[in-house]
């Protein structure tokens, strides 16, 4: 009998009243995968085959907007989810009513709230009953709270902003599996080597019963960061050349991209985008799609501009742009950029799509289709809140920003070849590869955010959501009076979901906001002849250290923030609110 190996993951839900969703599953053999909902909604898809594994993304149609329904997963007609012995609540799909529909407002006539929880950097928790040296997993703790308390408020969507798996930092359990398969004394040692070993990471990360249930009932959006492949992935051209000289790297990067496409990327797409995706159709049409997918990954590694991992989601009056800030980089020192030209153009197009201020609709991307913008009355923008998901923070502590900008100038030869060699060593040793390390891209994103936040149809808020730096904070930028946007702009950083934070990192990030550190940073930028930035910023919350998740509650043109940390109390993990504030006073 066919079994369910991993999943189900509820990935996409239509927020515009279309009554559609998508559910991702991995099975242990070929099968017809079905999703049957209690209200009659239904979906079916045959599995596809990659590297000895079988997967399906099941498009579900016929959901009733404004309602929540339980669902089962069947393989070849036999129910495999929920498990027969499960004590967890049923997995459900909530299909929101379209904005403006009679089912969307509450009794007072207010627009329904949207709750967006986000975080990054989740190292898989130990098996049940084993001690956890880095403290409770915030995602697992959230799952337990929601499963045990039927009155607990659930997120409407979960954003996972990178490092969903750690290919270069494996657990004891995964290292034991690797040792049974190959000699860990041979490179890449206790890191994963190929596609099969990547499947171990996803097994470990998504098989925890509580997390598995959570991901089956809360829609999720994902984007990779470095550890999904390797620490500091695509730091520089010199770094990439050194990695490509390693005999094990080619298999690692191809397997990383292939597994990301299967386990994360496909679920980021809408059913319409999946139906139009030529690679997805080709892989499904083959008895074994491994070679096709491998050729795709080879080309994506050779020419990152040929693929787009970024995507857009509209949640009623909230627009989310998830930005690839790893694979889309231009690494040549003289042209160094966080995003290639096509990616920059796509980002601006999606920010401004439907905006009356531009006088035009956005150009649709050539690498991946997106939904057409919805018509809005004159003078009203297409969204009240703009969320920009980028794994790496746009606004860092000012001293760290200045160090990264200074180092970037050194590496491109601003102070000569000896300083350039020093700069490259420092860049790798200190992980200096955030937006600040790509100064032109930092300035471009700052200008684009100001543009998106300005005009008669400007949103109430523009929030950059990030992770990576293993702590949480809130930063707010300021522009000169003539360049200030109308929207409130915020950098909201939340990390890790489950990982450690060394004491020296805590100290460094605390000092990075201090006045003394700012003065030292200004001295470094003068040394590298760096022009002052058009934007300044200050910390308005944090830093907070711990395993944590941040939640935005967006309703009409108001925005509220809550930061919750997972704490161990009396032998149990609890989510404790450590910050709660309005972002739109």
N, C-alpha and C positions, 0 to 999 in steps of 0.2 A: 504494500500500500504506500502511496505517495505521502510524504510527511512535510510539514512546514518547518524549514530549517531556521528561518529568521523572518522577523516581521510578525504581523503586518505593521507597516508604517503608513499612517494617514499623512500624505504629503501635500496635496493640493485640495482646497475647497474654494468654490466660486463665491465671492462676496458681492456679486452684482445681481443675485436673484436667478441665476441660470440653473441652479439645482444640480451642479456637477461636482465631482470630486475625483481623486485618484488615490489608489492604495498600492503600495509597493510590497512585494513578497519575494522571499527566496525559498525554493523547494528542494527536496533531495533527489528529484528525478523529473523528467518532463511530465507536464500535466496541463489540464485546463483549470485555470484559477478563476474562481467566482467570488464575488462579493454580493451577498444577499442581505438587504436591509429589512427591518421589521415593517417599514411603511411601504414596501413594494419596490423601492429603488433597487437597481441591479447593475452589475457589470461583469464582464467575462473577458479573459485574455489568455491565449496560449503562452506558455513559458518560452523564453529564448535561452540559448546555451552559450556560455562563455567559460572557457578554461575548466571544464568539468563541473560547472555550477549552473543552476537553472533559476531564472528570475522572471517575474512578470510585474508590469505596472498596469493595474486594472482600472480603466476609466469607469466611473460610476455615474449613471444618469438617472433622472426621475426623482431626485430628492425634492422635498417640498420646502421652499424657502420659508425661513422663520421657524423651523422646527428642528428637533434633535431626534435621531433614530438610532437604535442599536443595529449592529451588523454582525454577520457571521462570514467566515472565509471557508470556502469549500474547494477541495482539490479532487478533480475527477468525480465530482458529485458527493464526496464524503466530507463532512464538517471536520475541520482541523483547528478552527479558532472560533470562540475561545476554548481553551483546554477544558476537558470534561471535569477536571478536579480543581479548577481555578476558584479561588476565594475573592478574586478581584471583581470590581463592577464590570458590566458589559462594556465593550468598546462601542463608542458612538461616533456619529458624524453630525455635527451641528451645521446646518445649511442656513446662513444668514439671509434675512430678507434684503431685497435690493433697497438702496437708499431712496427714501421718499415713498416706499410702499407703505400701505396701511399697517403691515405687520412689523415694520422696522422701528417706528417710534414707540416709546412707552406711553402709559396712560396720560402723562402730562404733556405729550407732544414733543418731547425731547428726542434727539437722535440717539440711537443705541451707541453705547461706549464700545471701543475697540481696545482690547488688552493685549499688548505685545511684550512678551518676556524674552530676554536675550542674554547671551553670555558666550564665552569661548574658553578654549583650553581645558578639555575634559579628558584626563587620564582615567582609564577604566578602573573602577573600584575593585577591591579584592573580593573574592568569593564570600558568600554569606557566612558569617561567623568568624571570619578571619580579621585580625586587627588591621586598622587602616591608619598608617603612620602620618598621612597628610590630612586627616580629618574627614568628616562626612561629605559625601558627594551632594552638591546642591540640587542636581537634577533628580537624583534618586530620592532625596528628601522631599522635593516638591511632589514627586509621584506618590510617595507614601501619604502625604497630607491630602492630596486630592482623592486618592483611593479610599481613605478611611473616613473622610468628612464629606458627605454628600452636599453640604451647604457651602463648602469652600469655593471661592471664585476661581474659575479656570482661566488660563490664558486663552485668547482666541487664536493665537499663533505663537510659535516658538522659533526664534532666530538663533541659529548656531553659527557663530561668526569665525570658525576656523579651529584647527587642531581638534577635530572630532576624533581622530585617531593619532597615535604617536608611532610613526614608522621607525623612528630612531631611538625611542626610549620604551622598550618593551617591559612588560610585567614578568614576575617570576613564572607565572603560569604559561605565558606565551613563550618565554625562553625555554621552558621545558619542552614545549611542542616543537620548537625550532631544533633543539638538540636531538630529538628523536628522528628528525628528517634529514639533517645534515650536520657537518662538523662546525660548531660555532667558533672554532679557532681560525677558520678561513673567512676572509672578508665576504659580506659585511658583518660578520660576527653575530652579535645578539640583536642586530637590527633585522628588519624583514628584507627579504631578497627578491621575492617575485609575487605574482598574483595570488597564488595559493596562500602564501603567508600573510598577505593583506587581508584575506578572508578571515584569518584568525583574529585580527584586530577588530573587525566589525562584529564578529561573533562575541568577543569579549565585551565590547562597548554596548551592544544593543540586546544582549541576551538576558541581562538582569530582569527578573520577572516584573518588578515595579516600573522600571524604565521602559521595558517592552510594552507594558500596558499604556503608559503615558504617551509614547510615540504612536500608539495605535488609535488614540482618541483626540490628540491635539495636533493640528497641522503644523508642519515644520518647513522652514526654509534654511538652506545651508550654503556655505561657501568655504573653500579651503583656505588654509594658511600654510606656513612653512612645514610644521611637523607632520602634516598629512603626507609629505614626501620626505623632507629632511630639514633639520634646523638651518635657518638662514637661506632657504631655497631662493635662488636667483638674487643673491646679494649684489653681485657685480659680474662683469664680463670675465675678470680674472678668476673669480670663484668658480664660475661655470666651466671655464677651460680646465681648471684643475680637477673638477668633478668628472668631466667627460674623459679625462685621462685614466680614471679608475676603472678597472675591468668589470666591476660589478654595477657601476652606475647606470648603464644603459638599460639593463633589465629592471632596475629599481624604478627609474623615472617612468618607463613605459607602463610598468605594473601599477604605479601610483596613479597615473592618469587614467588607465583603463578602469581600475577599481573605483576611482572617484566618479567617473562617468556612470558606472553601473549603480553604485550604492548611494550616491548623493545627487549628481547632476540631473539624472532623468526625472527624479521626483520634484526638482525645482521647476520643471516645465508644466505649462497648462496642458490639458488634454488636446487642445487645438494645436499647440506647438509640437507636442509629441506626434500627432497625426501627420504633421507637415515635415518632420525631421527625417531627412533622407538616410542618414546613418542608422537611426533607430529602425527604420523600415527594412534596411538591408540586413542588419544583424538579425532581426526577427525572421527574415525570409530564409536564412541559412540554417542548415542542420547544426552547424557549429560556427558561431560568429566570432570566434577568437581571432582569426587572422585579419578579418576586416577591422575589428576594433584595435588590433595591434598596429595596423597600418595607419589608422587615424591617430593613435597616440604618437607614433613616430613622426608624423607630419606636424602634430601640435607641438612636439618638443623642438623640432627643427625650425618651425615658423609659427611662433605663438599667435601671430596676427591672423592665422587661417581659422581660428576657432574663437568662439565667444563663450566664456563661462558666466559672465555677468548676466543679470536678468532683472525684469521688472515685475512687480506684483502690485495690483491696486486692491486695497481693502476698503471699499466704499469710498469715503472722502480722505483716505490716507494712502499715499503712494510710497512704496518701498522700492529702492534701487539697490540691489546687491551687486557690489563692484568687486571684480577680480583685481586685487592689488598684489598678486604674486606672478601669475602666468603671463599677464599682459605687459610686463615691463620691457622697456628698451634699455639695454645694459651698456651699450657703447658709451664710453665716458663723455665724448663730445656731444652726444645726443640723449643723454641719460634721462629717462622718463618713467614714472610709475605706470602710466598707461600709454599704449601706442596711439597713433593718430586716430585710427578707427574707433578705438575704445573711448577716447576723449569725445569724439563726435557723437557716439552713441549716448554717452552719459548726458551731454548737453541736450540732445534731442529728447531724451526721455524725461529730463527735468522740465523741459518747456513744452512738452506735448499737451495740446489743448489750451495753452495759456493765451488769453486774448491779447496780452501785452506784446506777444511776438508777431501777431498778425498772420500766423501760419501754423499748420499742423506739423508735427515732427516727422522727419524722414524716418521711415521704418528701417530697422537694421537689416543688413544683407546676410548676416551669418545666422540669425535666429529670429523667427517671427515673434511679434508682440501684439497684444490686443490693441485695437484702434482706440484712441482717446474718446471718452464719452462727451457728447455735446452738452454744454452748460449754458445757462442764461448769460446774456451780456453783462460784463462787470463782475462775474463770479468765476473764480478759478476752478480748475478741475479737481483740486485737492485742498484740504485745510491744513494738512500736515505732510511734510516731506521727510522721509527717513532714508538716509544714505548709509547702507551697511558696508563697511570696509574693515577687514580684519585688523588693519593697522591704524592706530589713532592719527587723525589729522593734526590735532593740537596736543602736543606733549608738554611736560614741564619745560618752561622756557630755557633753562640751562641745557637740558638734554637736546632740545631742538637746536640750540646754537652749536652744540658740539657736533651734531650730525651735519648741519649746514657747513660748518668749518671743515670737517673731515671730507665732505663731498668736494669742496673747493680744492683741498690739498690733492685729492685723488685725480682730479682733472688737470693738475699741474700748475695751479695758480702760484705756488711758491717754489716750483722747480721739481726735478725728478727725485731728489732725495726725500723731500717732503711727501711726494706722491707715493713712494714705496712705504713710508711710515703710515700714511693715511690708509692704504689698503690693509696693512696689518691691523691697524686699530679698528677699521670698519668691521673686519671679521671677528676680532677678539671681543668687541663690545656690542655686537649686534646693531650697528649703526645703519639701519636700512628701512626706516619708516618714511613717511611722506617728507619729513624735513631733510632727508638724505637725497631727495629728488627736488631741489629748490624750484625749478621751473614748474614742476607738477604741483608743488605746494601752492605756489602763487596762482596757478591756473585754477585749482580747485577752490581757493579762497575767492577768486573773482567770480567763478561760476555760482558758488553758494550765494554771494551777494546779489548776483543777477536774479537767481531763482527766488530769492527772498524779497524782491523789490517789485513795485508796480501796483496798480489798482486791484489786481487779482492775486496778490501775493498770499501765500499761506500764512497761518498764524505762527507756525514753528518750522524750522529746518533743523533736524537733529542728525548729527553724524554718530552712528553707533559702531563701537569698536571694542576690541579685546586685546589679546596678545601680551600685555605688559604686566599681567599677574597682580593687578590691583584695580580698584574702581575709583573714579573721580568724575567731577563735572567741571567743565571749563567753558567760559563764555568769551567770545571774541568781540572786539570793537574795531570799527573802521573810522576813518575821518568823517566829518559831518556830511560831506557831499557824497560819500560812498557807502554810507550806512544803509543796510537793508531795512525794509519795513517789518519783516518777520523777526521773531526771536530766534537766534541761532545758538546751538549748543553742541559741544562735544561731550557725549555720554559714553564713558568707557567702563566696561565690566568684565573682569577676568580675575581669577580662573573660576570655572565651574567646579573643577576638582583637580587641584595640583598644589605644589608647594611653592613657597615664596621665601627664598633665603634672606637672612637678616640684612646682608649688605645691600640687597636690592631694595628692601624697604627703606633703609637709610638714604640710599641714593635718590629714590623718587621723592622722599620728603624734602631733602636738601635742594632738589631740582627746582622747587617753587620759591626758594628763599631769595631775598634781595641780594645777598652777597653772591649767590650763584649766578644771578642774572647779570651782575656787573662783570663777573669773570667770563660769562658767555659773550657779552658784548665785546670784551677784549679779544676773544678768539675770532669773532666775526670781523673785527677790524684787521686782525692779522691776515685773514684770508681775503680781504678786500670785498666783503659781501655787502651788497646794498641792503638797507633796512627794508623789512617787510611792510607791506601796506596794511597789514592787520596785526593788532596786538590782542592779547588775551590774558585772562586771570582765572585762577581756580576759585570756583564758588561752592565746591563740595568735595570732601575727601581730603587726603587719600584714605580709602578703606581697604583693609587686607583680610583675606579669608576666601573660602569657597562660597560663591555668591551668584545671584541672578538679579538683574534689574528689570523692572516692569514699567512700561509706559501705559497709562490709561488715557485714551484720546476720545473726546466727545465734543462734537461740534468744533468750536475753535479753542477749546480748553485742553490742556495737557497736564497730567500729574505723573509724578515719578515715585517709585518705591524701590528701595534696595533691600533685599533679604539675604541673610547669610545662614549657612548651615552650621549649627552648633550642636555639640554632643552634650546632652543633659540627662543625668541619671540613667546612663546607658542607652539613651535613645537620641536619634538625630531630630532636631527641630529647625524649622525656618524662623529666624528672628529678624524682624524689621529693624534695620539700623538707620534708615533715612527715609523720609516721606515728605514730599514738598510739591507745591504747584509750580509749574514751569511757565504759566501764563497768568500772573497775578493781575 
